[in-house]
Amino acid sequence: MLVELARVPGYLGAFLLCHEESGRVRLTVLSLWNSTDAIRRFAGQEYETAVVHDDAKAVLDDYDTVVRHHSVAVAAPAPGGPE
């Protein structure tokens, strides 16, 4: 899936966050895009509907079907990193 994402113009990267809760692991995907148009190129016009790869569906107990999109309000680079 990451190889497919890397081919989409406007895709900037992603994070897979994990959190153990009550003996279960909760996963959160945070993907970075340079524009809403880039998200639409990946997800289609219904870009608030989650795109979940069939391989992921096969191993997940449950997943959100709706996504939330946010804009970056403040970016704080790591000390010594690029600004």
mmCIF file of the N, C-alpha and C atoms, coordinates in Angstrom:
data_MODEL
# 
_entry.id   MODEL 
# 
loop_
_atom_site.group_PDB 
_atom_site.id 
_atom_site.type_symbol 
_atom_site.label_atom_id 
_atom_site.label_alt_id 
_atom_site.label_comp_id 
_atom_site.label_asym_id 
_atom_site.label_entity_id 
_atom_site.label_seq_id 
_atom_site.pdbx_PDB_ins_code 
_atom_site.Cartn_x 
_atom_site.Cartn_y 
_atom_site.Cartn_z 
_atom_site.occupancy 
_atom_site.B_iso_or_equiv 
_atom_site.pdbx_formal_charge 
_atom_site.auth_seq_id 
_atom_site.auth_comp_id 
_atom_site.auth_asym_id 
_atom_site.auth_atom_id 
_atom_site.pdbx_PDB_model_num 
ATOM 1   N N  . MET A 1 1  ? 0.820   -1.196 0.000  1.00 0.00 ? 1  MET A N  1 
ATOM 2   C CA . MET A 1 1  ? 0.000   0.000  0.000  1.00 0.00 ? 1  MET A CA 1 
ATOM 3   C C  . MET A 1 1  ? 0.862   1.257  0.000  1.00 0.00 ? 1  MET A C  1 
ATOM 4   N N  . LEU A 1 2  ? 1.952   1.258  0.770  1.00 0.00 ? 2  LEU A N  1 
ATOM 5   C CA . LEU A 1 2  ? 2.802   2.450  0.814  1.00 0.00 ? 2  LEU A CA 1 
ATOM 6   C C  . LEU A 1 2  ? 3.435   2.739  -0.532 1.00 0.00 ? 2  LEU A C  1 
ATOM 7   N N  . VAL A 1 3  ? 3.755   1.687  -1.284 1.00 0.00 ? 3  VAL A N  1 
ATOM 8   C CA . VAL A 1 3  ? 4.306   1.885  -2.625 1.00 0.00 ? 3  VAL A CA 1 
ATOM 9   C C  . VAL A 1 3  ? 3.272   2.567  -3.504 1.00 0.00 ? 3  VAL A C  1 
ATOM 10  N N  . GLU A 1 4  ? 2.019   2.149  -3.389 1.00 0.00 ? 4  GLU A N  1 
ATOM 11  C CA . GLU A 1 4  ? 0.941   2.768  -4.168 1.00 0.00 ? 4  GLU A CA 1 
ATOM 12  C C  . GLU A 1 4  ? 0.778   4.236  -3.784 1.00 0.00 ? 4  GLU A C  1 
ATOM 13  N N  . LEU A 1 5  ? 0.809   4.517  -2.491 1.00 0.00 ? 5  LEU A N  1 
ATOM 14  C CA . LEU A 1 5  ? 0.669   5.902  -2.034 1.00 0.00 ? 5  LEU A CA 1 
ATOM 15  C C  . LEU A 1 5  ? 1.795   6.778  -2.552 1.00 0.00 ? 5  LEU A C  1 
ATOM 16  N N  . ALA A 1 6  ? 2.997   6.257  -2.547 1.00 0.00 ? 6  ALA A N  1 
ATOM 17  C CA . ALA A 1 6  ? 4.154   7.038  -2.983 1.00 0.00 ? 6  ALA A CA 1 
ATOM 18  C C  . ALA A 1 6  ? 4.035   7.486  -4.436 1.00 0.00 ? 6  ALA A C  1 
ATOM 19  N N  . ARG A 1 7  ? 3.217   6.805  -5.210 1.00 0.00 ? 7  ARG A N  1 
ATOM 20  C CA . ARG A 1 7  ? 3.027   7.159  -6.621 1.00 0.00 ? 7  ARG A CA 1 
ATOM 21  C C  . ARG A 1 7  ? 1.981   8.250  -6.834 1.00 0.00 ? 7  ARG A C  1 
ATOM 22  N N  . VAL A 1 8  ? 1.242   8.612  -5.790 1.00 0.00 ? 8  VAL A N  1 
ATOM 23  C CA . VAL A 1 8  ? 0.181   9.608  -5.921 1.00 0.00 ? 8  VAL A CA 1 
ATOM 24  C C  . VAL A 1 8  ? 0.792   11.001 -5.783 1.00 0.00 ? 8  VAL A C  1 
ATOM 25  N N  . PRO A 1 9  ? 0.658   11.842 -6.823 1.00 0.00 ? 9  PRO A N  1 
ATOM 26  C CA . PRO A 1 9  ? 1.178   13.206 -6.720 1.00 0.00 ? 9  PRO A CA 1 
ATOM 27  C C  . PRO A 1 9  ? 0.558   13.941 -5.534 1.00 0.00 ? 9  PRO A C  1 
ATOM 28  N N  . GLY A 1 10 ? 1.393   14.561 -4.729 1.00 0.00 ? 10 GLY A N  1 
ATOM 29  C CA . GLY A 1 10 ? 0.908   15.300 -3.572 1.00 0.00 ? 10 GLY A CA 1 
ATOM 30  C C  . GLY A 1 10 ? 1.003   14.546 -2.265 1.00 0.00 ? 10 GLY A C  1 
ATOM 31  N N  . TYR A 1 11 ? 1.304   13.244 -2.314 1.00 0.00 ? 11 TYR A N  1 
ATOM 32  C CA . TYR A 1 11 ? 1.485   12.447 -1.095 1.00 0.00 ? 11 TYR A CA 1 
ATOM 33  C C  . TYR A 1 11 ? 2.829   12.811 -0.474 1.00 0.00 ? 11 TYR A C  1 
ATOM 34  N N  . LEU A 1 12 ? 2.833   13.124 0.818  1.00 0.00 ? 12 LEU A N  1 
ATOM 35  C CA . LEU A 1 12 ? 4.045   13.586 1.492  1.00 0.00 ? 12 LEU A CA 1 
ATOM 36  C C  . LEU A 1 12 ? 4.597   12.603 2.514  1.00 0.00 ? 12 LEU A C  1 
ATOM 37  N N  . GLY A 1 13 ? 3.868   11.544 2.837  1.00 0.00 ? 13 GLY A N  1 
ATOM 38  C CA . GLY A 1 13 ? 4.338   10.572 3.826  1.00 0.00 ? 13 GLY A CA 1 
ATOM 39  C C  . GLY A 1 13 ? 3.211   10.145 4.752  1.00 0.00 ? 13 GLY A C  1 
ATOM 40  N N  . ALA A 1 14 ? 3.529   9.213  5.652  1.00 0.00 ? 14 ALA A N  1 
ATOM 41  C CA . ALA A 1 14 ? 2.505   8.703  6.567  1.00 0.00 ? 14 ALA A CA 1 
ATOM 42  C C  . ALA A 1 14 ? 3.149   8.187  7.846  1.00 0.00 ? 14 ALA A C  1 
ATOM 43  N N  . PHE A 1 15 ? 2.336   8.113  8.885  1.00 0.00 ? 15 PHE A N  1 
ATOM 44  C CA . PHE A 1 15 ? 2.720   7.528  10.162 1.00 0.00 ? 15 PHE A CA 1 
ATOM 45  C C  . PHE A 1 15 ? 1.659   6.486  10.514 1.00 0.00 ? 15 PHE A C  1 
ATOM 46  N N  . LEU A 1 16 ? 2.084   5.369  11.089 1.00 0.00 ? 16 LEU A N  1 
ATOM 47  C CA . LEU A 1 16 ? 1.167   4.386  11.657 1.00 0.00 ? 16 LEU A CA 1 
ATOM 48  C C  . LEU A 1 16 ? 1.391   4.414  13.157 1.00 0.00 ? 16 LEU A C  1 
ATOM 49  N N  . LEU A 1 17 ? 0.405   4.910  13.891 1.00 0.00 ? 17 LEU A N  1 
ATOM 50  C CA . LEU A 1 17 ? 0.490   5.038  15.341 1.00 0.00 ? 17 LEU A CA 1 
ATOM 51  C C  . LEU A 1 17 ? -0.185  3.840  15.993 1.00 0.00 ? 17 LEU A C  1 
ATOM 52  N N  . CYS A 1 18 ? 0.417   3.303  17.049 1.00 0.00 ? 18 CYS A N  1 
ATOM 53  C CA . CYS A 1 18 ? -0.124  2.144  17.767 1.00 0.00 ? 18 CYS A CA 1 
ATOM 54  C C  . CYS A 1 18 ? -0.334  2.502  19.230 1.00 0.00 ? 18 CYS A C  1 
ATOM 55  N N  . HIS A 1 19 ? -1.429  2.005  19.787 1.00 0.00 ? 19 HIS A N  1 
ATOM 56  C CA . HIS A 1 19 ? -1.732  2.240  21.198 1.00 0.00 ? 19 HIS A CA 1 
ATOM 57  C C  . HIS A 1 19 ? -2.431  1.001  21.741 1.00 0.00 ? 19 HIS A C  1 
ATOM 58  N N  . GLU A 1 20 ? -1.864  0.413  22.800 1.00 0.00 ? 20 GLU A N  1 
ATOM 59  C CA . GLU A 1 20 ? -2.507  -0.741 23.421 1.00 0.00 ? 20 GLU A CA 1 
ATOM 60  C C  . GLU A 1 20 ? -3.522  -0.252 24.436 1.00 0.00 ? 20 GLU A C  1 
ATOM 61  N N  . GLU A 1 21 ? -4.714  -0.841 24.342 1.00 0.00 ? 21 GLU A N  1 
ATOM 62  C CA . GLU A 1 21 ? -5.821  -0.406 25.199 1.00 0.00 ? 21 GLU A CA 1 
ATOM 63  C C  . GLU A 1 21 ? -6.668  -1.626 25.526 1.00 0.00 ? 21 GLU A C  1 
ATOM 64  N N  . SER A 1 22 ? -6.761  -1.966 26.796 1.00 0.00 ? 22 SER A N  1 
ATOM 65  C CA . SER A 1 22 ? -7.577  -3.099 27.244 1.00 0.00 ? 22 SER A CA 1 
ATOM 66  C C  . SER A 1 22 ? -7.235  -4.388 26.505 1.00 0.00 ? 22 SER A C  1 
ATOM 67  N N  . GLY A 1 23 ? -5.942  -4.629 26.309 1.00 0.00 ? 23 GLY A N  1 
ATOM 68  C CA . GLY A 1 23 ? -5.509  -5.862 25.656 1.00 0.00 ? 23 GLY A CA 1 
ATOM 69  C C  . GLY A 1 23 ? -5.656  -5.877 24.146 1.00 0.00 ? 23 GLY A C  1 
ATOM 70  N N  . ARG A 1 24 ? -6.071  -4.779 23.570 1.00 0.00 ? 24 ARG A N  1 
ATOM 71  C CA . ARG A 1 24 ? -6.206  -4.672 22.113 1.00 0.00 ? 24 ARG A CA 1 
ATOM 72  C C  . ARG A 1 24 ? -5.283  -3.571 21.615 1.00 0.00 ? 24 ARG A C  1 
ATOM 73  N N  . VAL A 1 25 ? -4.890  -3.673 20.386 1.00 0.00 ? 25 VAL A N  1 
ATOM 74  C CA . VAL A 1 25 ? -4.034  -2.651 19.796 1.00 0.00 ? 25 VAL A CA 1 
ATOM 75  C C  . VAL A 1 25 ? -4.878  -1.784 18.876 1.00 0.00 ? 25 VAL A C  1 
ATOM 76  N N  . ARG A 1 26 ? -4.844  -0.487 19.133 1.00 0.00 ? 26 ARG A N  1 
ATOM 77  C CA . ARG A 1 26 ? -5.550  0.476  18.293 1.00 0.00 ? 26 ARG A CA 1 
ATOM 78  C C  . ARG A 1 26 ? -4.530  1.112  17.363 1.00 0.00 ? 26 ARG A C  1 
ATOM 79  N N  . LEU A 1 27 ? -4.828  1.114  16.083 1.00 0.00 ? 27 LEU A N  1 
ATOM 80  C CA . LEU A 1 27 ? -3.957  1.705  15.074 1.00 0.00 ? 27 LEU A CA 1 
ATOM 81  C C  . LEU A 1 27 ? -4.584  2.987  14.546 1.00 0.00 ? 27 LEU A C  1 
ATOM 82  N N  . THR A 1 28 ? -3.766  3.990  14.363 1.00 0.00 ? 28 THR A N  1 
ATOM 83  C CA . THR A 1 28 ? -4.200  5.240  13.757 1.00 0.00 ? 28 THR A CA 1 
ATOM 84  C C  . THR A 1 28 ? -3.251  5.555  12.616 1.00 0.00 ? 28 THR A C  1 
ATOM 85  N N  . VAL A 1 29 ? -3.800  5.819  11.452 1.00 0.00 ? 29 VAL A N  1 
ATOM 86  C CA . VAL A 1 29 ? -2.991  6.187  10.299 1.00 0.00 ? 29 VAL A CA 1 
ATOM 87  C C  . VAL A 1 29 ? -3.080  7.691  10.118 1.00 0.00 ? 29 VAL A C  1 
ATOM 88  N N  . LEU A 1 30 ? -1.927  8.319  10.021 1.00 0.00 ? 30 LEU A N  1 
ATOM 89  C CA . LEU A 1 30 ? -1.844  9.755  9.768  1.00 0.00 ? 30 LEU A CA 1 
ATOM 90  C C  . LEU A 1 30 ? -1.093  9.918  8.458  1.00 0.00 ? 30 LEU A C  1 
ATOM 91  N N  . SER A 1 31 ? -1.791  10.341 7.423  1.00 0.00 ? 31 SER A N  1 
ATOM 92  C CA . SER A 1 31 ? -1.123  10.550 6.133  1.00 0.00 ? 31 SER A CA 1 
ATOM 93  C C  . SER A 1 31 ? -1.041  12.045 5.864  1.00 0.00 ? 31 SER A C  1 
ATOM 94  N N  . LEU A 1 32 ? 0.027   12.424 5.179  1.00 0.00 ? 32 LEU A N  1 
ATOM 95  C CA . LEU A 1 32 ? 0.302   13.835 4.911  1.00 0.00 ? 32 LEU A CA 1 
ATOM 96  C C  . LEU A 1 32 ? 0.193   14.103 3.416  1.00 0.00 ? 32 LEU A C  1 
ATOM 97  N N  . TRP A 1 33 ? -0.505  15.170 3.075  1.00 0.00 ? 33 TRP A N  1 
ATOM 98  C CA . TRP A 1 33 ? -0.767  15.523 1.674  1.00 0.00 ? 33 TRP A CA 1 
ATOM 99  C C  . TRP A 1 33 ? -0.537  17.009 1.481  1.00 0.00 ? 33 TRP A C  1 
ATOM 100 N N  . ASN A 1 34 ? -0.211  17.417 0.278  1.00 0.00 ? 34 ASN A N  1 
ATOM 101 C CA . ASN A 1 34 ? 0.040   18.838 0.048  1.00 0.00 ? 34 ASN A CA 1 
ATOM 102 C C  . ASN A 1 34 ? -1.226  19.613 -0.310 1.00 0.00 ? 34 ASN A C  1 
ATOM 103 N N  . SER A 1 35 ? -2.348  18.922 -0.552 1.00 0.00 ? 35 SER A N  1 
ATOM 104 C CA . SER A 1 35 ? -3.590  19.631 -0.874 1.00 0.00 ? 35 SER A CA 1 
ATOM 105 C C  . SER A 1 35 ? -4.778  18.679 -0.804 1.00 0.00 ? 35 SER A C  1 
ATOM 106 N N  . THR A 1 36 ? -5.956  19.267 -0.732 1.00 0.00 ? 36 THR A N  1 
ATOM 107 C CA . THR A 1 36 ? -7.182  18.469 -0.789 1.00 0.00 ? 36 THR A CA 1 
ATOM 108 C C  . THR A 1 36 ? -7.310  17.806 -2.156 1.00 0.00 ? 36 THR A C  1 
ATOM 109 N N  . ASP A 1 37 ? -6.862  18.477 -3.195 1.00 0.00 ? 37 ASP A N  1 
ATOM 110 C CA . ASP A 1 37 ? -6.901  17.868 -4.532 1.00 0.00 ? 37 ASP A CA 1 
ATOM 111 C C  . ASP A 1 37 ? -6.064  16.596 -4.583 1.00 0.00 ? 37 ASP A C  1 
ATOM 112 N N  . ALA A 1 38 ? -4.928  16.589 -3.897 1.00 0.00 ? 38 ALA A N  1 
ATOM 113 C CA . ALA A 1 38 ? -4.092  15.384 -3.852 1.00 0.00 ? 38 ALA A CA 1 
ATOM 114 C C  . ALA A 1 38 ? -4.825  14.249 -3.145 1.00 0.00 ? 38 ALA A C  1 
ATOM 115 N N  . ILE A 1 39 ? -5.530  14.572 -2.073 1.00 0.00 ? 39 ILE A N  1 
ATOM 116 C CA . ILE A 1 39 ? -6.312  13.552 -1.361 1.00 0.00 ? 39 ILE A CA 1 
ATOM 117 C C  . ILE A 1 39 ? -7.386  12.985 -2.284 1.00 0.00 ? 39 ILE A C  1 
ATOM 118 N N  . ARG A 1 40 ? -8.041  13.858 -3.033 1.00 0.00 ? 40 ARG A N  1 
ATOM 119 C CA . ARG A 1 40 ? -9.075  13.399 -3.978 1.00 0.00 ? 40 ARG A CA 1 
ATOM 120 C C  . ARG A 1 40 ? -8.495  12.500 -5.064 1.00 0.00 ? 40 ARG A C  1 
ATOM 121 N N  . ARG A 1 41 ? -7.266  12.791 -5.513 1.00 0.00 ? 41 ARG A N  1 
ATOM 122 C CA . ARG A 1 41 ? -6.637  11.920 -6.513 1.00 0.00 ? 41 ARG A CA 1 
ATOM 123 C C  . ARG A 1 41 ? -6.471  10.508 -5.966 1.00 0.00 ? 41 ARG A C  1 
ATOM 124 N N  . PHE A 1 42 ? -6.202  10.407 -4.671 1.00 0.00 ? 42 PHE A N  1 
ATOM 125 C CA . PHE A 1 42 ? -6.036  9.098  -4.037 1.00 0.00 ? 42 PHE A CA 1 
ATOM 126 C C  . PHE A 1 42 ? -7.377  8.456  -3.693 1.00 0.00 ? 42 PHE A C  1 
ATOM 127 N N  . ALA A 1 43 ? -8.242  9.217  -3.015 1.00 0.00 ? 43 ALA A N  1 
ATOM 128 C CA . ALA A 1 43 ? -9.455  8.643  -2.432 1.00 0.00 ? 43 ALA A CA 1 
ATOM 129 C C  . ALA A 1 43 ? -10.699 8.802  -3.298 1.00 0.00 ? 43 ALA A C  1 
ATOM 130 N N  . GLY A 1 44 ? -10.658 9.674  -4.292 1.00 0.00 ? 44 GLY A N  1 
ATOM 131 C CA . GLY A 1 44 ? -11.838 9.936  -5.102 1.00 0.00 ? 44 GLY A CA 1 
ATOM 132 C C  . GLY A 1 44 ? -12.629 11.101 -4.545 1.00 0.00 ? 44 GLY A C  1 
ATOM 133 N N  . GLN A 1 45 ? -13.735 11.404 -5.196 1.00 0.00 ? 45 GLN A N  1 
ATOM 134 C CA . GLN A 1 45 ? -14.543 12.562 -4.800 1.00 0.00 ? 45 GLN A CA 1 
ATOM 135 C C  . GLN A 1 45 ? -15.137 12.413 -3.408 1.00 0.00 ? 45 GLN A C  1 
ATOM 136 N N  . GLU A 1 46 ? -15.393 11.182 -2.993 1.00 0.00 ? 46 GLU A N  1 
ATOM 137 C CA . GLU A 1 46 ? -15.900 10.926 -1.632 1.00 0.00 ? 46 GLU A CA 1 
ATOM 138 C C  . GLU A 1 46 ? -14.700 10.781 -0.701 1.00 0.00 ? 46 GLU A C  1 
ATOM 139 N N  . TYR A 1 47 ? -13.872 11.797 -0.640 1.00 0.00 ? 47 TYR A N  1 
ATOM 140 C CA . TYR A 1 47 ? -12.590 11.713 0.043  1.00 0.00 ? 47 TYR A CA 1 
ATOM 141 C C  . TYR A 1 47 ? -12.693 11.657 1.568  1.00 0.00 ? 47 TYR A C  1 
ATOM 142 N N  . GLU A 1 48 ? -13.890 11.776 2.111  1.00 0.00 ? 48 GLU A N  1 
ATOM 143 C CA . GLU A 1 48 ? -14.070 11.605 3.557  1.00 0.00 ? 48 GLU A CA 1 
ATOM 144 C C  . GLU A 1 48 ? -14.446 10.166 3.914  1.00 0.00 ? 48 GLU A C  1 
ATOM 145 N N  . THR A 1 49 ? -14.566 9.313  2.904  1.00 0.00 ? 49 THR A N  1 
ATOM 146 C CA . THR A 1 49 ? -14.775 7.884  3.122  1.00 0.00 ? 49 THR A CA 1 
ATOM 147 C C  . THR A 1 49 ? -13.406 7.223  3.200  1.00 0.00 ? 49 THR A C  1 
ATOM 148 N N  . ALA A 1 50 ? -13.166 6.455  4.254  1.00 0.00 ? 50 ALA A N  1 
ATOM 149 C CA . ALA A 1 50 ? -11.864 5.828  4.463  1.00 0.00 ? 50 ALA A CA 1 
ATOM 150 C C  . ALA A 1 50 ? -11.535 4.865  3.325  1.00 0.00 ? 50 ALA A C  1 
ATOM 151 N N  . VAL A 1 51 ? -10.285 4.902  2.894  1.00 0.00 ? 51 VAL A N  1 
ATOM 152 C CA . VAL A 1 51 ? -9.770  3.943  1.917  1.00 0.00 ? 51 VAL A CA 1 
ATOM 153 C C  . VAL A 1 51 ? -9.000  2.898  2.718  1.00 0.00 ? 51 VAL A C  1 
ATOM 154 N N  . VAL A 1 52 ? -9.558  1.694  2.801  1.00 0.00 ? 52 VAL A N  1 
ATOM 155 C CA . VAL A 1 52 ? -8.946  0.620  3.574  1.00 0.00 ? 52 VAL A CA 1 
ATOM 156 C C  . VAL A 1 52 ? -8.646  -0.525 2.618  1.00 0.00 ? 52 VAL A C  1 
ATOM 157 N N  . HIS A 1 53 ? -7.385  -0.839 2.471  1.00 0.00 ? 53 HIS A N  1 
ATOM 158 C CA . HIS A 1 53 ? -6.937  -1.884 1.561  1.00 0.00 ? 53 HIS A CA 1 
ATOM 159 C C  . HIS A 1 53 ? -7.528  -3.230 1.994  1.00 0.00 ? 53 HIS A C  1 
ATOM 160 N N  . ASP A 1 54 ? -7.867  -4.089 1.028  1.00 0.00 ? 54 ASP A N  1 
ATOM 161 C CA . ASP A 1 54 ? -8.459  -5.398 1.338  1.00 0.00 ? 54 ASP A CA 1 
ATOM 162 C C  . ASP A 1 54 ? -7.579  -6.226 2.271  1.00 0.00 ? 54 ASP A C  1 
ATOM 163 N N  . ASP A 1 55 ? -6.264  -6.136 2.126  1.00 0.00 ? 55 ASP A N  1 
ATOM 164 C CA . ASP A 1 55 ? -5.364  -6.877 3.017  1.00 0.00 ? 55 ASP A CA 1 
ATOM 165 C C  . ASP A 1 55 ? -5.519  -6.410 4.460  1.00 0.00 ? 55 ASP A C  1 
ATOM 166 N N  . ALA A 1 56 ? -5.709  -5.114 4.657  1.00 0.00 ? 56 ALA A N  1 
ATOM 167 C CA . ALA A 1 56 ? -5.901  -4.580 6.003  1.00 0.00 ? 56 ALA A CA 1 
ATOM 168 C C  . ALA A 1 56 ? -7.259  -5.017 6.556  1.00 0.00 ? 56 ALA A C  1 
ATOM 169 N N  . LYS A 1 57 ? -8.289  -4.957 5.730  1.00 0.00 ? 57 LYS A N  1 
ATOM 170 C CA . LYS A 1 57 ? -9.622  -5.389 6.177  1.00 0.00 ? 57 LYS A CA 1 
ATOM 171 C C  . LYS A 1 57 ? -9.599  -6.822 6.681  1.00 0.00 ? 57 LYS A C  1 
ATOM 172 N N  . ALA A 1 58 ? -8.772  -7.664 6.065  1.00 0.00 ? 58 ALA A N  1 
ATOM 173 C CA . ALA A 1 58 ? -8.717  -9.083 6.409  1.00 0.00 ? 58 ALA A CA 1 
ATOM 174 C C  . ALA A 1 58 ? -8.153  -9.320 7.812  1.00 0.00 ? 58 ALA A C  1 
ATOM 175 N N  . VAL A 1 59 ? -7.355  -8.390 8.333  1.00 0.00 ? 59 VAL A N  1 
ATOM 176 C CA . VAL A 1 59 ? -6.727  -8.616 9.640  1.00 0.00 ? 59 VAL A CA 1 
ATOM 177 C C  . VAL A 1 59 ? -7.237  -7.685 10.737 1.00 0.00 ? 59 VAL A C  1 
ATOM 178 N N  . LEU A 1 60 ? -8.033  -6.704 10.388 1.00 0.00 ? 60 LEU A N  1 
ATOM 179 C CA . LEU A 1 60 ? -8.550  -5.771 11.388 1.00 0.00 ? 60 LEU A CA 1 
ATOM 180 C C  . LEU A 1 60 ? -9.880  -6.257 11.940 1.00 0.00 ? 60 LEU A C  1 
ATOM 181 N N  . ASP A 1 61 ? -10.070 -6.121 13.254 1.00 0.00 ? 61 ASP A N  1 
ATOM 182 C CA . ASP A 1 61 ? -11.361 -6.441 13.865 1.00 0.00 ? 61 ASP A CA 1 
ATOM 183 C C  . ASP A 1 61 ? -12.410 -5.409 13.491 1.00 0.00 ? 61 ASP A C  1 
ATOM 184 N N  . ASP A 1 62 ? -11.963 -4.154 13.374 1.00 0.00 ? 62 ASP A N  1 
ATOM 185 C CA . ASP A 1 62 ? -12.874 -3.047 13.136 1.00 0.00 ? 62 ASP A CA 1 
ATOM 186 C C  . ASP A 1 62 ? -12.049 -1.886 12.582 1.00 0.00 ? 62 ASP A C  1 
ATOM 187 N N  . TYR A 1 63 ? -12.686 -0.988 11.889 1.00 0.00 ? 63 TYR A N  1 
ATOM 188 C CA . TYR A 1 63 ? -12.006 0.210  11.400 1.00 0.00 ? 63 TYR A CA 1 
ATOM 189 C C  . TYR A 1 63 ? -13.031 1.289  11.120 1.00 0.00 ? 63 TYR A C  1 
ATOM 190 N N  . ASP A 1 64 ? -12.569 2.527  11.185 1.00 0.00 ? 64 ASP A N  1 
ATOM 191 C CA . ASP A 1 64 ? -13.436 3.663  10.898 1.00 0.00 ? 64 ASP A CA 1 
ATOM 192 C C  . ASP A 1 64 ? -13.702 3.722  9.400  1.00 0.00 ? 64 ASP A C  1 
ATOM 193 N N  . THR A 1 65 ? -14.902 4.080  9.034  1.00 0.00 ? 65 THR A N  1 
ATOM 194 C CA . THR A 1 65 ? -15.249 4.199  7.619  1.00 0.00 ? 65 THR A CA 1 
ATOM 195 C C  . THR A 1 65 ? -15.228 5.650  7.139  1.00 0.00 ? 65 THR A C  1 
ATOM 196 N N  . VAL A 1 66 ? -15.090 6.567  8.095  1.00 0.00 ? 66 VAL A N  1 
ATOM 197 C CA . VAL A 1 66 ? -15.044 7.991  7.783  1.00 0.00 ? 66 VAL A CA 1 
ATOM 198 C C  . VAL A 1 66 ? -13.718 8.539  8.296  1.00 0.00 ? 66 VAL A C  1 
ATOM 199 N N  . VAL A 1 67 ? -13.126 9.446  7.552  1.00 0.00 ? 67 VAL A N  1 
ATOM 200 C CA . VAL A 1 67 ? -11.864 10.062 7.970  1.00 0.00 ? 67 VAL A CA 1 
ATOM 201 C C  . VAL A 1 67 ? -12.072 11.547 8.236  1.00 0.00 ? 67 VAL A C  1 
ATOM 202 N N  . ARG A 1 68 ? -11.166 12.128 8.983  1.00 0.00 ? 68 ARG A N  1 
ATOM 203 C CA . ARG A 1 68 ? -11.176 13.569 9.245  1.00 0.00 ? 68 ARG A CA 1 
ATOM 204 C C  . ARG A 1 68 ? -9.942  14.174 8.598  1.00 0.00 ? 68 ARG A C  1 
ATOM 205 N N  . HIS A 1 69 ? -10.114 15.311 7.984  1.00 0.00 ? 69 HIS A N  1 
ATOM 206 C CA . HIS A 1 69 ? -9.000  16.019 7.361  1.00 0.00 ? 69 HIS A CA 1 
ATOM 207 C C  . HIS A 1 69 ? -8.709  17.276 8.166  1.00 0.00 ? 69 HIS A C  1 
ATOM 208 N N  . HIS A 1 70 ? -7.424  17.530 8.381  1.00 0.00 ? 70 HIS A N  1 
ATOM 209 C CA . HIS A 1 70 ? -6.980  18.690 9.145  1.00 0.00 ? 70 HIS A CA 1 
ATOM 210 C C  . HIS A 1 70 ? -5.958  19.466 8.336  1.00 0.00 ? 70 HIS A C  1 
ATOM 211 N N  . SER A 1 71 ? -5.863  20.749 8.611  1.00 0.00 ? 71 SER A N  1 
ATOM 212 C CA . SER A 1 71 ? -4.814  21.591 8.045  1.00 0.00 ? 71 SER A CA 1 
ATOM 213 C C  . SER A 1 71 ? -3.778  21.846 9.129  1.00 0.00 ? 71 SER A C  1 
ATOM 214 N N  . VAL A 1 72 ? -2.539  21.998 8.727  1.00 0.00 ? 72 VAL A N  1 
ATOM 215 C CA . VAL A 1 72 ? -1.482  22.294 9.687  1.00 0.00 ? 72 VAL A CA 1 
ATOM 216 C C  . VAL A 1 72 ? -1.598  23.757 10.102 1.00 0.00 ? 72 VAL A C  1 
ATOM 217 N N  . ALA A 1 73 ? -1.749  23.990 11.406 1.00 0.00 ? 73 ALA A N  1 
ATOM 218 C CA . ALA A 1 73 ? -1.834  25.346 11.930 1.00 0.00 ? 73 ALA A CA 1 
ATOM 219 C C  . ALA A 1 73 ? -0.453  25.848 12.348 1.00 0.00 ? 73 ALA A C  1 
ATOM 220 N N  . VAL A 1 74 ? 0.340   24.960 12.932 1.00 0.00 ? 74 VAL A N  1 
ATOM 221 C CA . VAL A 1 74 ? 1.703   25.297 13.362 1.00 0.00 ? 74 VAL A CA 1 
ATOM 222 C C  . VAL A 1 74 ? 2.566   24.066 13.123 1.00 0.00 ? 74 VAL A C  1 
ATOM 223 N N  . ALA A 1 75 ? 3.746   24.272 12.582 1.00 0.00 ? 75 ALA A N  1 
ATOM 224 C CA . ALA A 1 75 ? 4.714   23.193 12.402 1.00 0.00 ? 75 ALA A CA 1 
ATOM 225 C C  . ALA A 1 75 ? 5.953   23.547 13.214 1.00 0.00 ? 75 ALA A C  1 
ATOM 226 N N  . ALA A 1 76 ? 6.355   22.676 14.108 1.00 0.00 ? 76 ALA A N  1 
ATOM 227 C CA . ALA A 1 76 ? 7.518   22.922 14.955 1.00 0.00 ? 76 ALA A CA 1 
ATOM 228 C C  . ALA A 1 76 ? 8.607   21.913 14.600 1.00 0.00 ? 76 ALA A C  1 
ATOM 229 N N  . PRO A 1 77 ? 9.633   22.337 13.882 1.00 0.00 ? 77 PRO A N  1 
ATOM 230 C CA . PRO A 1 77 ? 10.694  21.399 13.497 1.00 0.00 ? 77 PRO A CA 1 
ATOM 231 C C  . PRO A 1 77 ? 11.482  20.933 14.715 1.00 0.00 ? 77 PRO A C  1 
ATOM 232 N N  . ALA A 1 78 ? 12.066  19.751 14.610 1.00 0.00 ? 78 ALA A N  1 
ATOM 233 C CA . ALA A 1 78 ? 12.913  19.229 15.683 1.00 0.00 ? 78 ALA A CA 1 
ATOM 234 C C  . ALA A 1 78 ? 14.148  20.102 15.834 1.00 0.00 ? 78 ALA A C  1 
ATOM 235 N N  . PRO A 1 79 ? 14.688  20.223 17.043 1.00 0.00 ? 79 PRO A N  1 
ATOM 236 C CA . PRO A 1 79 ? 15.902  21.018 17.228 1.00 0.00 ? 79 PRO A CA 1 
ATOM 237 C C  . PRO A 1 79 ? 17.015  20.528 16.313 1.00 0.00 ? 79 PRO A C  1 
ATOM 238 N N  . GLY A 1 80 ? 17.647  21.430 15.624 1.00 0.00 ? 80 GLY A N  1 
ATOM 239 C CA . GLY A 1 80 ? 18.726  21.077 14.716 1.00 0.00 ? 80 GLY A CA 1 
ATOM 240 C C  . GLY A 1 80 ? 18.265  20.597 13.352 1.00 0.00 ? 80 GLY A C  1 
ATOM 241 N N  . GLY A 1 81 ? 16.951  20.484 13.174 1.00 0.00 ? 81 GLY A N  1 
ATOM 242 C CA . GLY A 1 81 ? 16.411  20.021 11.906 1.00 0.00 ? 81 GLY A CA 1 
ATOM 243 C C  . GLY A 1 81 ? 16.123  21.188 10.981 1.00 0.00 ? 81 GLY A C  1 
ATOM 244 N N  . PRO A 1 82 ? 15.642  20.883 9.791  1.00 0.00 ? 82 PRO A N  1 
ATOM 245 C CA . PRO A 1 82 ? 15.309  21.953 8.846  1.00 0.00 ? 82 PRO A CA 1 
ATOM 246 C C  . PRO A 1 82 ? 14.133  22.783 9.327  1.00 0.00 ? 82 PRO A C  1 
ATOM 247 N N  . GLU A 1 83 ? 14.128  24.027 8.964  1.00 0.00 ? 83 GLU A N  1 
ATOM 248 C CA . GLU A 1 83 ? 13.029  24.919 9.374  1.00 0.00 ? 83 GLU A CA 1 
ATOM 249 C C  . GLU A 1 83 ? 12.044  25.105 8.264  1.00 0.00 ? 83 GLU A C  1 
# 
